[in-house]
Amino acid sequence: MTHGDAFSILVDSSAAGQRLDVFVGARLPDCSRSFAAQLIAGGNVRVNDRPQKPGHRLKTGDAVTGCIPPPRPAGFLPEPIPLAILYEDAHIVVINKPPGLVVHPAPGHYSGTLVNGLLYHCPDLGGIGSELRPGIVHRLDKDTSGTLVVAKDGAALEGLNAQFKARTVQKTYLALVHGAMPAAEGTIRLPIGRHPVDRKRMSVASRRTRQAETGWRVRSRFPGFTLLELDLKTGRTHQIRVHCAAVHHPIVGDPVYGKRSTALRAGESSQSNEINELLADIRRQMLHAWRIGFVHPASGAALTFESPMPPDMRRLIAELEARSRKLDGEK
């Protein structure tokens, strides 16, 4: 069934008592329950020629009629932005997002976003989900690089959203942090909410917080720095950045949460001028969404995708490794 098609379905005894959105979603091709609910709420579906709510319970003999309207055009335009595609099929596309690319339009960023590029690459994406975030089921900060999955149809969007809500999606990040972590691995359990003063920031000191949990393990150690693998158990805004800063190991280059403690600054005062100059060139947080694992919303197959570390982060770590080897050789 395509946009503009009308439909009429008679409710038989097997569907008596069923919710209207469930009934419509099950009987229209490629129609998710959430999209069915949107159709109903928008007045595009009627029962016995009367508008109803998505939760309306049907009776035997009810006539469900309606029409799928054409998708509203997105409020922004497709742009030929290069995309690093890791995987694509008819239902999903997996992207390696570079640092500096905004995921979806927002005040100050109405063009040049990942969504603008996706609309150019996938012209039908404009009818999937909200107008500002078509197909987007999760996001990365502008200056965080890495793996991002996007839905290409309504059913995929609903399926992926359900997995994120159930916290079954596996998300592993790489982060270069200041200082030496005190153990080989651990878990940060600190609730996160809006900063009590600066509403653009998140904080563990907010009066209204939500549970947040981040698992971490050491991948490499360097003098004054640690490269971590981090697993998100929850998905709060800026979670990794806030949690690392809260335990006094902020992410290198983080312009918002990267204020280092007096102890850390004192410990870094012995760093070579070479490293200090290297850090001066860092203009973003050294945080990379390395791996994501989820169940394909159509096939049910378990999928895992990894994005290689971006050049600036890879170059910084290579310099730290070289410095570490040099110091070991001098001992």
C-alpha positions in Angstrom: 0.0 0.0 0.0 1.4 3.4 -1.0 0.7 7.0 0.2 -2.7 8.1 -1.0 -4.3 4.7 -1.1 -7.7 4.3 0.6 -8.6 1.1 2.6 -11.7 -0.4 4.1 -11.5 -3.4 6.5 -14.3 -5.2 8.2 -13.6 -6.4 11.7 -14.3 -10.2 12.2 -14.8 -12.0 15.5 -11.1 -12.9 15.7 -10.2 -9.2 16.1 -13.0 -8.3 18.5 -11.6 -6.4 21.5 -8.4 -5.5 19.8 -7.0 -2.0 20.0 -7.5 0.0 16.8 -3.8 0.9 16.4 -2.8 -2.8 16.7 -5.5 -3.8 14.2 -4.5 -1.3 11.6 -0.8 -1.9 12.1 -1.3 -5.7 11.6 -3.4 -5.4 8.5 -1.7 -2.7 6.4 1.5 -3.7 4.6 4.7 -2.1 6.0 2.7 -0.3 8.7 4.1 -0.2 12.3 1.9 0.2 15.3 3.4 3.6 16.0 2.7 4.8 12.4 -0.9 3.4 12.7 -1.3 5.4 15.9 -0.1 8.5 14.0 -2.7 7.9 11.3 -5.5 7.5 13.8 -4.5 10.5 15.9 -4.3 12.6 12.7 -7.9 11.7 11.7 -6.9 9.5 8.8 -8.6 6.4 10.2 -12.3 6.1 11.2 -14.4 3.4 12.7 -18.0 3.2 11.4 -17.3 6.7 9.8 -16.3 8.2 13.2 -12.9 9.3 14.4 -11.5 7.3 17.3 -8.5 7.1 19.6 -5.6 4.6 19.0 -6.7 2.6 22.0 -10.3 2.2 20.9 -11.5 -1.4 21.3 -13.1 -2.8 18.2 -16.2 -4.9 17.9 -17.3 -7.6 15.4 -18.8 -5.9 12.3 -17.0 -2.6 12.8 -15.9 -1.0 9.5 -12.4 0.5 9.7 -11.7 2.9 6.8 -9.0 5.4 6.1 -6.4 6.7 3.7 -2.6 7.0 4.1 -1.7 10.6 3.4 1.4 11.6 1.5 4.4 12.3 3.8 4.9 15.8 4.8 8.1 17.2 3.4 10.9 17.6 5.9 11.6 21.2 7.0 15.1 21.0 5.5 16.7 19.9 2.3 18.7 16.9 1.1 22.4 17.8 0.7 25.1 15.7 -1.0 27.1 15.2 2.2 29.6 12.3 1.9 28.6 9.4 4.2 30.9 6.7 5.5 28.4 3.8 5.2 29.3 0.6 7.1 26.2 -1.3 6.1 23.0 -0.8 4.2 19.9 -2.8 3.2 16.2 -2.0 2.6 15.5 -1.4 6.3 18.5 0.2 7.9 21.7 2.0 7.2 24.8 2.1 9.6 27.0 5.1 9.4 30.5 6.0 10.7 29.9 9.6 11.7 32.9 11.8 11.6 33.6 14.3 14.4 32.2 17.8 13.7 29.0 16.6 12.0 25.7 17.4 13.7 23.3 14.5 13.6 20.0 16.4 13.1 18.9 20.0 12.6 18.6 22.2 15.6 18.9 26.0 16.2 22.1 27.1 14.5 22.4 23.9 12.5 19.6 23.7 9.9 21.8 22.5 7.2 25.0 20.5 6.8 23.7 17.8 9.2 23.8 14.0 9.0 20.1 14.0 8.3 20.5 16.4 5.4 23.0 13.9 3.9 20.8 10.9 4.7 17.8 12.6 2.9 20.0 12.9 -0.2 21.2 9.3 0.0 17.7 7.9 1.0 15.0 10.1 -0.6 12.2 8.2 1.1 13.5 8.9 4.6 11.5 12.1 5.0 8.4 10.1 5.8 10.0 8.0 8.5 9.5 9.3 12.1 9.5 13.0 13.0 10.2 15.8 10.5 13.4 16.9 12.3 14.7 13.5 13.0 13.6 11.2 10.2 14.9 7.6 10.8 17.0 8.7 13.8 16.8 6.3 16.7 19.8 7.5 18.7 22.3 10.3 18.4 25.9 11.2 19.0 27.2 14.6 20.1 28.5 16.8 17.3 32.1 16.2 18.2 31.8 12.6 19.1 32.6 10.2 16.2 31.5 6.7 15.5 28.8 4.2 14.7 25.2 5.2 14.2 22.3 3.1 13.0 19.3 4.7 11.1 16.0 3.2 10.2 14.8 3.4 6.6 11.1 2.4 7.2 8.5 2.7 9.9 8.7 -0.9 11.1 12.5 -0.7 11.4 12.1 2.5 13.3 9.7 1.0 15.8 11.8 -2.2 16.2 15.0 -0.3 16.8 13.3 2.2 19.2 12.0 -0.8 21.2 15.5 -2.2 21.5 16.9 1.0 22.7 14.1 1.4 25.2 14.6 -2.1 26.5 18.4 -1.4 26.8 19.3 -4.5 24.7 21.4 -2.5 22.2 25.1 -2.9 23.0 27.1 0.3 22.8 30.8 0.4 23.3 32.8 3.6 23.2 36.5 4.4 23.3 37.6 7.4 25.3 41.0 8.9 26.2 40.8 10.4 29.7 43.2 12.3 31.9 45.0 10.6 34.7 45.5 6.9 35.7 42.4 5.0 36.4 42.6 3.3 39.8 41.8 -0.3 38.6 41.6 -2.4 35.5 37.8 -2.1 35.2 34.8 -0.8 37.1 31.3 0.7 36.9 30.2 4.3 37.5 26.7 4.5 38.9 25.8 8.1 39.4 22.4 9.6 38.5 22.4 12.4 35.9 20.1 15.4 35.4 20.2 18.9 34.1 22.8 21.1 35.7 21.2 23.3 38.4 22.6 26.5 37.0 23.7 25.9 33.3 20.7 24.2 31.6 22.8 23.3 28.6 24.9 21.0 30.7 24.2 17.8 32.5 25.3 17.0 36.1 25.4 14.4 38.8 24.5 17.2 41.3 21.1 18.0 39.9 18.1 17.7 42.2 16.1 15.9 39.5 18.1 13.0 38.2 17.7 9.7 36.4 19.6 6.5 36.9 22.8 6.2 34.9 25.3 3.4 34.7 28.6 3.2 32.7 30.9 0.2 32.7 34.6 0.8 32.0 37.8 -1.1 31.5 41.3 -0.1 30.7 42.5 -0.6 27.2 45.9 1.1 27.4 47.8 3.2 29.9 50.1 6.1 29.1 51.9 8.5 31.5 49.1 10.9 32.6 46.4 9.3 30.4 44.2 6.2 30.1 42.5 4.8 27.0 39.2 3.3 28.1 36.5 1.0 26.6 33.1 2.1 28.0 29.8 0.3 27.8 26.6 2.3 28.2 24.1 0.5 30.4 21.8 3.5 30.1 21.7 6.3 27.6 21.5 9.6 29.3 22.5 12.9 27.6 26.3 13.3 27.7 26.5 10.3 30.0 30.1 9.2 29.4 31.4 12.7 29.5 29.6 13.5 32.7 30.6 10.3 34.4 34.2 10.5 33.5 34.4 14.1 34.8 32.5 13.2 38.0 35.2 10.6 38.9 38.0 13.2 38.2 39.1 11.6 34.9 37.6 14.0 32.3 37.8 13.1 28.6 40.8 14.8 26.9 39.6 17.8 24.9 36.1 18.0 26.4 35.2 21.7 26.2 32.3 21.4 28.5 33.2 18.8 31.2 37.0 18.8 30.8 37.9 21.1 33.7 40.6 19.2 35.5 41.0 19.1 39.3 44.0 20.7 41.0 45.5 17.3 41.6 45.3 16.4 37.9 46.8 19.7 36.8 49.6 19.2 39.3 50.2 15.7 37.9 50.3 16.9 34.4 52.7 19.8 35.0 55.6 17.3 34.5 54.5 16.5 31.0 56.8 17.3 28.2 56.3 20.4 26.1 55.8 18.1 23.2 52.7 16.6 24.8 51.4 19.9 26.0 51.6 21.3 22.5 49.9 18.2 21.2 47.0 18.7 23.6 46.8 22.3 22.6 45.8 21.2 19.1 42.8 19.1 20.4 39.6 20.9 19.7 37.0 18.2 20.7 36.5 15.4 23.2 38.4 12.3 22.4 35.3 10.1 22.5 34.5 7.5 19.8 31.4 5.3 19.5 33.4 2.3 18.5 31.0 -0.6 18.4 27.2 -1.2 18.3 25.3 -4.5 18.5 21.6 -5.0 17.9 19.0 -7.3 16.4 18.0 -6.6 12.8 14.5 -5.3 13.1 13.3 -7.2 10.0 15.4 -10.4 9.8 16.0 -10.9 13.5 19.7 -11.5 12.9 22.2 -10.4 15.6 24.4 -7.7 14.1 27.6 -5.9 15.3 29.3 -3.0 13.6 32.6 -1.2 14.4 33.9 2.1 13.2 37.7 2.7 13.0 39.0 5.4 15.3 39.1 8.8 13.5 42.5 10.3 12.4 42.9 12.9 15.1 42.2 10.5 18.0 44.4 7.8 16.4 47.2 10.3 15.9 47.1 11.5 19.5 47.2 7.9 20.9 50.1 7.0 18.6 52.0 10.0 19.9 51.3 8.9 23.5 52.4 5.4 22.7 55.6 6.6 21.2 56.3 8.8 24.3 55.5 5.9 26.6 58.0 3.7 24.7 60.6 6.4 24.9 60.2 6.8 28.6 60.4 3.1 29.2 63.7 3.0 27.1 65.2 5.8 29.3 64.6 3.8 32.5 
